[in-house]
């Protein structure tokens, strides 16, 4: 009889558990499970703890049950298992641990890519503070220079830091820069691949200077008409516009191909001739690759200047090549005819501009010192860059480019990249930054000469030209 009573009491206990709430430390549970000590409530709930949520198991087999919670000791936070997998940390701020980030700048890039030839390589994308997020198959078509694709299969990020390797393959459409933007788990980063011109496909490299008249073009260089050289010849001061030609001649002398220098005055004939040069349909049959374009003083007809700029955008800038122009005073600039968004600026570089050029080059690269190191005192000379962007001489342009007061910025190296064109249009505060017409008081000082090593200004200019031309050709920049 006594055993029967004990059995009945035990059955009543289990029935109470199954059909009512369970209280631990309390006789009055307020839910299916209430963990409380009614008088003190001074003990917490210790969750299962593991360095990786993927280590948790379901004792019944299969995935852990949806709603399972645990404490992630690696990320120092609580996480819950959902239908899509383990959640991110269940907190707004989980101590000092930063959020998930992608890094395109530090991972290795391999492969050699040549315009018009099939190529392959790889790029490592590093990441930090991941939480086991899954991602779908990756397929990214290149921009700028098209024809390449970066791919990776679907996968799951590690818990913490790790990397993903993208395979790059395809046939580049042109020489220049192929750009890729990777987006994973809501974060993005970008990297670039240099594409060379392919020496066997090109007879010569071409440099083009834009001017408003033959007097603004270097003496003796052919001027583009409806064909390459039927627009006359330049007649400008050999020590002015001609100095830039000589610096570029030095910078391009080791590329193993003939280099030609052409002038361009925006008119209807030049529109025809430039189109033929870009499309390699000139009557002389020479295959050209335009390696550098820069504008000098340009007060030409706005309609033809805009047409020339449209060709430069279509066949040059959109291929990832860098174009030099200026926001000079008065009518001496072609840049307002180029920008479609009234100065799509980023970062106006004022007197605190780094003389090593790190704000000009792309992230992860090093400004070249092929022609020697440069001291800030030598380049940030009060007259080095001219003074066009100083009020009141050109207040309208100044107000479009920089919002801060520039009254004390005389001679400062004011440069910005127009991000409407992926940063490939470099706009200088004065044409004198890379080209000079004369030596009067309004010109930059020291006067631009023809040697790449004679002073800091010469060294900086040639180092800059070296970086841009190699970047435009898809060659190493250092």
N, C-alpha and C positions, 0 to 999 in steps of 0.2 A: 504493500500500500504506500509505503514511504517512497519507494522508487517510482511508483506511478505519479506521485505528487511532484517529485523532482522533474520527471519527464514533461509533465504539463507546464511547469514553470519555465523550463527551457524552451518549449515550443512557443509559449507566449512571448518570450524575449525575442526570438527570431522573427515572429510575426510583427512585433513592434518595429523591428529594424526595417523589414521589407515594406510595410504599409504605412510608415510614418517617418518623421524627420529623425536625423541622427544628431545628437549633441555630444561634443567632447568638451568636458569641463563645464557643462551647463545642463540643467534639467529642462530648460525651456528653449529648445532650438528654434531659431527664427527662419530656417530654410531647410533644404534637403540635407545640408551639412552645416553645422554651426560650431566653429572652434573658438571657444571663449571660456575664460575663467571669470565667473560672474562677479566676483568681488574685486579682483585686481586687474584682469585683462592686460597683463604685463608680459605675455609670451607671444611671439610671432610665429608665422608659418614659414618653415624652411622648405623651399622648393627643391626638387631634384636639380643638381648642379652638374654641368659638364662643359668641357672646353669647346665642344662642337655639337650642335643639336642633332646632327646626323648620326651621332652615336646612340641616341635613344632608340629603344625597341618597343614593339608591341608584343607582350608575352603570348598573345593569342595568334601571332603571326601577321605578316603584312605590314603596311605602314602604321605608324603611331596614329592614334585616334585623333580626328579633328577636334580641336579644343584643348589638346595637351599643352601644358605650360611647363617651362623650365627656366633656369637661370643660366645664361651664357657667361661663363667665367672669362672667356677671351675678350668679349665686348663689354663686360660688366653691365649686363642688362637682362630684363625678362623678355622672353619671346614665346609666341604661341604658334601651334601648328594649325594651318588653315588648308582649305581645299587646294590652294595654289602652292603650298609648301610652307616652310618656316617664315614667319613674319620678320620684319625689321625689328629693331629694339622698340619696346613699348614704353617710350619715354620721350619727352621733348629734348632733353639734354642729358646725355649719359656720361657725365663726368668729362674728363679731358679728351675722350676719344673723338676724333673728327669724323665727318661723314664720308660716305663713299665717293671716291674720286677716280677719274681716268687720267692717265699721263701718256701723251703721245710723244713727248720730247726726249725721254731717256732711253726708250727701247731701241734695240738694234734694227737697222734697216739694211737689207741686202738686195743685190740684184743690179744689173746694168740695163738701162733702157735707152733705146735709140729710136728716133722718129722713123715710122714706116716699117719697123722690124719687130717681129714677135719677141717678147721678153717675159721674164718671170723673176720673182724675188719674194721677199717676205718682210713684214714689219711687226715688231713686238710691241704690244700695247700693255703697259703696266697699270695696275690698279691697287688701291689701298682701301682698307676698312670695308671690304665687302661683307655681306651677310648671307651668303649662299643663294643669291638671286639667280634665277634661271634667265636665259636669253635665247632668242630665236636665231636661226641661221642668218649670217651677216653677208650682205652683198652690196658693195659701195662702188658706184661708177665715179671715175675721176672727173673733176671739173678743171677749167683752164685748158690744159692739154687733155683731150679726151681719148678714149680707146682703152684705158686700163680699168681693171676691176679688182677690188680687194675683197676677199671672201674668207669666211670661217664657218665651221658647222655650229649648230646649236649646242649649247652647253650650260653648265652651272658654275657660277663663280665660287671660288674657295671662300672659306670663312676667315676673313682677314685680308692679307695681301696676296697678290698673284699676278699672272700675266696671261694674255691671249695673243696667239700668233696669227696674223692675217697673211694669206697668200695673195700676192699681187701678180696679175698676168694680163696679157693682151697685147695689142699693137698700138703704140702711141700715134696720135694723129699728126703731131708736129713736135718740134723741139720746144723746150721751155719747162714749165713747172706743172706737174699733175698734182692736184690737191684732193685730199680725202678728209671727210669729217665722219668720225666714228661716234655712234650714240649707243650706249648700253645702260640699262637700268636708270634711265633719266639723266645720265651724265654724258657730256660730249667733249671731245678734243679733236684736234686736227693735225695732220702731218702732210708733208709735201715730198714728191719724188722728182728728181731732176731727170729730164729727158734730153739727151744729146741730139745734135742735128744729123749725125751720120755723115761722116766726111765723104764717103763715096757718092752721096747724092747731091752734094753741093759743090759748085765751082768756086764760089767766093763768098766772103762775108761782107755785108753792106751796112754802113753807118749813114744815117740821114739827119741833117740839120734843117730845121724849119726857120725861115726868116721872112721878112716883109719885102725885101728887095735884094738885088744882087750885092748891094753894098753891105748887107747884113750877113752875107755868106762868105766863107773863107775864100781868099783870092785863088782863082784858077780851078776850083772844083766844079764838075759838071752840075748843071741844074736840070732837074727832072721836068720834061715837057710831056708830050703824048707818049714819048719813049724815054729811055733812061737818060740820054744826054743831049736832047735837042731843045733844051730850054735856056741855053746860054751858059755862062760861067760866072762864078762868084767873083766879086771885086773888092771884098772887104779887107781891112787891114790885116796883113799877115801876122802882126803881133797881137791882134785882138781875137777875132773869130778863129784865126789860124792856130792860135795857141792850143785851143781845145782839140783840134784835129791832131796836132803833134803829140799831145798827151795820150789820146786814144790810139794813135798809131803805135806808140810804145807799148801800151797795155795789150794790144791785140797782136803784137809781132810774133808771139810764140805759139800761135794756134795752128800753124802749118797750112794755112790757106791764104790766098791773096785777099787783101782788104781794100774795098773801095769806099770813097767818101762822096756823097751826093748832097746837093742842096735842093731845097723845095720851097717855092713861093706859092702859097695857096691860090690857085685859079683853076679854071675848068680843065686845062691841059694837064696840070699836075694831078688832078683827080684821076684822069685816065692813066697817066704814066705810073702812079703809085699802085693802082689796082693791078697793072701788069706785073710790076715788081713783086707784089705780094703773092700773086698767083702763078709766077714763073711763066708768063706768056709774052715776054718781051721779044722784039724782033731779032735781037742778037742771039737768042737761044741760050744765054747764060743762066745757069741755075743759081739763084741767090738765096741766102738766108739773111734777113735783116736782124742784126745783132744788137743795134742800139739806135734809138730815135730821141732827139732832144730838140727843144724849141729855143731859139734865140729871141731877139726882139721881133715881134710879129704884130703889125698893125694892118694886116691885110683885110680884104673883104670878109665880113662875118659869115656869109653864106658858104663860101668856099673853105674857110677855116673850119666850119662845122662839118663840112663834107669830108675833109681830110681827117679830122678827128674821128669821125665815124668809121673810116677805113682803118685807122690805127686801133680803134677799139675792137673791130671785128677780126682783123687778121693778126694782131700783135698783142694787145693787152689781154684779150679774152683767152689767149693761148698761154697766159701766165708770164708774159714778158713785161719788164719794167720800163715805163715811159717817163722821161724827165720833162717837166714843164715848170712854169713859174707864175706867180701872181704879181707880176711887176706893175709899175704904176701906169696910169693912163691907159692908152690903147696898145701898150707894148706886150700884151700877154694873150696867149691863146687859151689859157685854162678856163676862163668863164664860158668859152664856147664848147669846152669838153664836158664839164660837169653837168649832169642831168638833174641835179638836186641842189643847185646853188651852194656849192662847196660841201661835199659829203665828207667832212674832215674827221680825222681822229688824231688826237695828240698833237697839239701845236708845240713845237720844241723851242723853248725860250732860252735865256742865257744859261740855265742849268743843264742844257743838252750835253750828253756825254760825248766827249771828243773821240772816243774809240768807236763811235758809230753803232753802239748796241741797240739804239732805238730805231735805227734804219733797217737792220738786218732782221731775219726771221728768228723766232724763238729757237734756242738750241744751237744756233750757229755762232761763229766767231768772226768779228770784223777783221778783214785781212790786213796784214802789215807787210805785204810783199815789198813795198817801196820804203819801208822804215816806219818806226814808231813815231807818234805825233804827240806833242805836248799841248796842253790846253792853252797855254799862254801864246803859243805860236799860231793857233787856229782861231781862237776866240778874240782876235784882234778887233778893235773897235770899228774898223772899216772893212773887215774881211768879206762879209756877206752883203754889203750894200745896205741901203736903208729904205727900200721901197715900202716896207710894211710898217712904217712909223707914222702915226698921225702928225700933222693933218694932211700930209702929202697924198695919202691914199686911204683915207678913213673908211670908205665904203668897203673896200676889200678887207681891211683889218677887222671891221665889225663882223664880217661873214666868217672869217677864219678863226679868230681868237676872241674870247669874251673878256679876257682880263685886260687891264690897262697896259699898253705897250709904250707909253711915253718915255720910259727909260730903257727901251729895248733896241736902241740904235745899234745897228751892226750885229744884233743877235742872230744866231742861226735858226731862223724860224722856218721849220720844215714840217709838212704833214703828209700823210698818205690818204688818198681818197678811197674810202672803204666801199663806195658805190662800185668800185672796180677791184675789189679784193685786195686793196693796198698796193696795186701794181702801178698806180699813177702817183709819182712822187712830185709834190708841189713845193717849190722853193720860194722863200720870201722875196728873192730877187734873182733875176737871170744871172747876175754877176757871181752867184755861188759856183757856177760851173762854166761860165762863158763871159767874155768881156768884149765890149765894142770899142772902148777907148780908155784913156788914162786920165780923164779930167777929174775934178774934185768929187763928182758924183759916183765915180767908179769904185769898185771894191779895192782895198789895199791889203797886203802887197799885191802889185800887179801880177796877173796870171801869166806865168812864163811857160816855156816849152819843155822843161826838164821835170821828170817825176821825182827827183831827189834833192832839188836845190834848196827847198825850205819846207816848213811844216804845211803850208797851204798846198804846195805841189804834191807832197807826199799824201796828204789826206785825199785830195782830188783823185789821184791815180789809184789809191787803195779803193776808193769808192767806185771808180770806173771798173776796176778789176772785179770787184764783187758783182756789180750789175751785169756786166757782159758775160761772165761765167754763169751767173744765174740764168740769164736769158738763153744760154746755149745748153743748159743742163749739165754743166761741167763742175768739178769741185771748185769751191769758192776760196779755198785757203792755199 
